[in-house]
Amino acid sequence: MSNFVKLGTLVDIKTGKLDANASSNNGEYPFFTCSINPLKIDSYSYDCECVLVAGNGDLNVKYYNGKFDAYQRTYIIESKNNIILNVKYLYYFLDMYVDKLREQSIGGVIKYIKLGHLIEAIIPLPIIEKQTYIVKLLDKAKTLINKRRNQIDELNSLIQSIFYDMFGEPIKNYKNYNKYKLSQFGNIITGNTPPRNDSTNYGNYIEWIKSDNINTPFDYLTESEEYLSKIGLKKARYVENGAILMTCIAGSISCIGNVSIANRTVSFNQQINAIQPYEDVDTYFLYNLLKFCKTYIQKSSTNSMKGMLSKGNLSDLEFIKPDIEEQKQFSYYYEIITKYKDMINVSLNELELLNKSLMQRTFNRTLFERNN
């Protein structure tokens, strides 16, 4: 049988104290923000085993044991007594419970959770031996998932290696390609928001893309949760298949310069600039060029605290521009590797569904015990 206990009685919860721009690209320690992947930082404020919950934005959950630092909207959760509550068990519970936290989140453009949402959460608490068994089971599933993710990371590294082999490091430009302003690569368009006070602008006719659909590990835009109507499209800006969308206004500088490919016609908001490539520019070449030049792009951001890159500044940035035939040769390799990545992603998705089902079965069993 499991007891059911308010989380606040079992843990100590605090938040980080740093701004998101405190990161350092070559830092020694992890710096946890609300992003899925941690950044780096030169110093640390914490040295413990804990669960980290992003307090706003993506609302993701992470486990860490060691030295680190944290953004001011990141919750740091430690077990008061490891004999009563296994921290890894807590991580797996919160990783499943995060869907509930998303339902409870409040706010306008950027959703956030309050400390009370965590303190009041009811956690099933079996004996420590059962918690340990559950952790071992879920760790095995996670190991398989991580192997698939590592394969995908290696293929991404292969794409970068091929790009650098063909064109050299694009910023240093050792191969002396001619450089051109980004405005000469394609038509650059800033998105907008049709008036919210007119409900006829919104419907189910065309996706209205936001930064959340770009700031992902995927090459292509994820599906938007919000759509415009035919009326709204007349007031919106849109691009067609083959365009590249870039986050240019964000709450964190780390998101500036994130890019995704549009594989369908979409509209998009004012936080995004889109590049619709001209005939002498290959979409896959340009997409990877912008990815590998992200740091260079971020340096043109006009807001050091968060991130803002105007259409004018973006248009004036200069990049190498090889002949279209060279671009297409790279695109050929990119498409082959991407097809293999897609196959691995299918396997990864299946493993993640299995893991989710396993977690639900594990924790729902304790809920069943509670009700009986």
N, C-alpha and C positions, 0 to 999 in steps of 0.2 A: 504493500500500500504506500501511496505517496501523500505527504502533507502538501497543503497549498498555502503559500506564504507570500505576503507582500514583499516585493523585491527590496524595498527600502529598508527592511529590517535585517537584510542579509549582506548588504553592500555599503561601501562608501562611494559617493559620487561627487566628482568635481569637474570643472571645465578647464580647458587650456586658457592661456592668458595672452597669446600672441596674435598679431594680425597675419593675414594670409601672405602678405608680402615679406614676411620674415625669413622665407626659405632661401637656401643657397644651393645652386646647382651641383656643387662639389662637396656638399656637407657630409659629415661623418655619420649623422644620426637620422632616423626617420622623423619626418615632420607631418603629423596627421592633421589633415584639414577635412572638409566635407566632401572632397573628391574621393573617388573609389580608390585610386592609387596614391600612396603617400608621397610627399615631396622629400627633400633633404634639407638638413640644417646643421650649422657648425657647432651648436651647443645643445645640451639637454637639461630639462627641468624635472624629469620623472625617470624613475628606475624601478619598474614593478611589472608584475603579471596582471594584465587587465583586459577588459573589453572596451573598445572605443566605439561610440555611437555618434554619427554625424548629426548635429542638432538641427541643421536646415539643409535645404537643397535635396540631394539624393537620398538622405536618411539611411545610409548604409551602415553595416556593422563589421568590425574588425577585431581580431585577437592579436595581442602582442605581449611579449615577455622580454624586457630589457630596457635600455636607455632610449629615451625619445623626447620629443616636445609636441605641443598640440596647439591648434587654432582655438580661439576663444569661444567658438560655438560647437566645439567637440566635447562630448561627455566622456570622462574617464571613469570607468567603473571597476572597483576592486572588491574582492570577497573579503568580508570581515574575518572569516574563519574558513580556511581551506579544508578543514575536516568536515565541515557542514556543507559547504558549497564549492564544488570544483569549478574553477574559472573557465575551463574549456567547455564544461557542461552549460554554464551560463552563456557562453558565446553561441553555442548551437541553439539554445532556447531563443535568445534575442535575434539570431539570424532568421528564425522562423517568425518571431513576434514582430519583426520590423514592418510586416504588412499591416498589423494592427496600429503601429505607430504612425504609419502613413495615413491611415483613416483618421487618426486623432489630430494630425498636424493642422495648424491654423496659419492664417496670414494670407496675403494677396499674391503677388508675383512669386515670391520666394516663401515656400511653406517652412514652418519650423515646429519643433516640439518643445514642450516645457518640461522642467525637471519633474513635475508631478506626474507626467505621463510615464516616466520610468519608475518612480518611487511606488506608485499605486499598482503597477503591473503585478499580476498574480502568477507566480512561478510554481510549477509542480516540483516538489522536493523529495525524491526518493532517497534512500540511504546512500551514503557516499560510495559504497561498493557498486551499486546499480548505476550511479552517475558515471563512475569510471568505465563500466562496461559499455554504456551508451556512447561515451566519448571515443572508445576504441573502435566501435562499429562505424561511427560517422567519420572518424579520421581515415579509415580505409577507403570509404567512398570518396572523400575529399582528395586523397592521394591520387586516385585514378583520374579525377577531374583535373588536377594540377598537371598530370602528365600530358593530357590533351592540350591544355593551355600552353605548356612549354613547347610542344610541337608547333603550335601556331606562332609563338614568339620566334622560334628558330626560322620558320618560313618567312616571317616579316624581316628578320635580319638578313636572310638570303636576298630578298627583294632589294634591300638597301645596299647590300654588297654589289649586286649586279648594276644598280644605278651608279654607284661610285666608280665601279670598274669602267663603265661606259663613258661617264660624263665628268668624273672627278668630283671632289667635294664642291658643291655648288656655290658656296659663299667665297671660298678661297680661289676657286676658278683656275686651278693650275693648268687646265687644258686650254685656257685663253679663248673661251667662247665669247662671242659678242653678247653684251647684256642689253636688255630692253626693259622699259617700264612695264609694270603689270598691265597697265591700260592697253598695251600693245599685244597682249596675249588673248584678250577677250573683252567683251562688254561687261563692265562692272556695274552691278545694280544693288542699291540698298533697299532692304525690305521695309514694309510699313504695316500699320494696324488700321484696318477699316474701323470707323466709329463704333465703339462698344454700345453707345446709347441707341443704336438702331439694330434691333435683333434680326432684321431681314438680311444683314450682312453675313450672318453665320448660319451654317447648315451642314450639308454633307456632300457638297459638290467637289471641292478640291482641298487637299491637305494644306493646313497653315502651319509651316514648320517653325519651331523655336529652337533655341540653343541646345535644349535637352536632346533633340534628335540628331545633334552633331557631336556633342561631347560624349562619345561612346567609343568602344574599341572596334567598331565596325567600319568598313570602307564606305558603305552606303548609308544614306539617311534611314533612320528608323521611322516607323509609321507615326504620324502625329496623332495626338488625341483630339485635336480640334480641327474642324473643317470650316471653310467658307462656303457661302451659297453662290449661285451664279451672279446675284446682285453684288455680293461682297467682292467677288473676283474683279469686277469692273473698277473697284476702288483700290485694289491691291496690286502688288507687283509680283511677277512670277517668272520662273525660268523653266526651260524644257530639259528633257533627258540629256545627260552629258555635262550639265553645269556642275560647278563645284561651289558649295556653300561654306562660308567661314564665319566663325564666331568673332565678332569685332567689338562687342560690348558685353562685359561679364562682371560678376561679383568678385572674381579672382583673376589675377594676371595670368595664372596657369592655363586658363581656358581660352585666352586670346590666341588666335591662329589655329584653333582646332578646325579641321576640314572634313567634309564628307561629300561623296558623289551623289548627285540626284539621278536615279534610274527611272524617273517618271517626271511629269510636269507637276511642279509644286509652287505654292505661294509661301511667303516667309515674312517674319517680323523685322523690326528696325534694328535689332541687335545683330543682324546678319548682313553681310555683303556676299553677293553671289557673282561668280565669274562664268559667263557663258563663252566658252573658247571659240576663237576664230578658226577658219579652215586650216590654217598652218600650225595649229596647236592640237596635240593629242590629249584627250581628257586624262588618261591614266598617267601620262608623263607629267602633266601639270599638277595633278593631285599629289603625286609622290614628291615632286619638286617642292611644293608648298609645305608638305609634311616635314621634309628634311631641312627646311629653312625656318622652322617655327620660331626658334630663338631670335633670329634676325628680324622676323615679323614683329615679335613682341617688343623689341627695342624701339619700335616706332609708336608704341602705345603712349597716349598723352596723359594717362592717369596712373600714377605709381601705386596708389592704394588699391585700386581695383583693376580696371582695364577698359580702355576705350581707344579704338583705332578707326579714325575717320575714313570715309571713302577717298578723300583727297590724298591722305598720307599713304593709304594702301595702294592707290593707283600709281603713285610716284616711286614705289619700291622697285628696284631693278633686279632682274634675275637672268640667268643664262638661258639662251634659246637656241638649242641645236637644230639642225635641219629636220624637217618633218619626217623624213625617212628614218633617221636615227631615233627619233621619238617613237615611231611605230615599231621599230625593232625591240626597244625596251618594253613597249606595250605588249608585244607577243610573249615575252618571258613572264611579264607580270600576270597575264591572263592564265597561263599554264599553272603558275604557282598558286594563283587565287582559286582555281578549280580544285586543287588538292586541299587547300585550306578549307574550302566549302565542305568537302567530304569529312574532314576532321571535325568541323563545326557541327555537322549532323550528329556524329558520334558524341561530341561534347554535350550537345543539347539533350540527347537521350540519357546520358549519365547524370546530368543535372536534374532532369525530371525524376530519375530513379532516386537520387539523393533527396530531393524534396519530398517524394512519397515516403521514403524511409524516415525522414524527420517528422513528417506529419503522423505517421503510424506510431512512432516512438512516443511523441508527446501527447497525441490524442489518446493513447492507451492510458496514460496517467490521468487525463481528463475523464476517461471512462471510469477509472477507479474512484475518482472524486465523486462522480454522480451515483456511484453504487456503494 
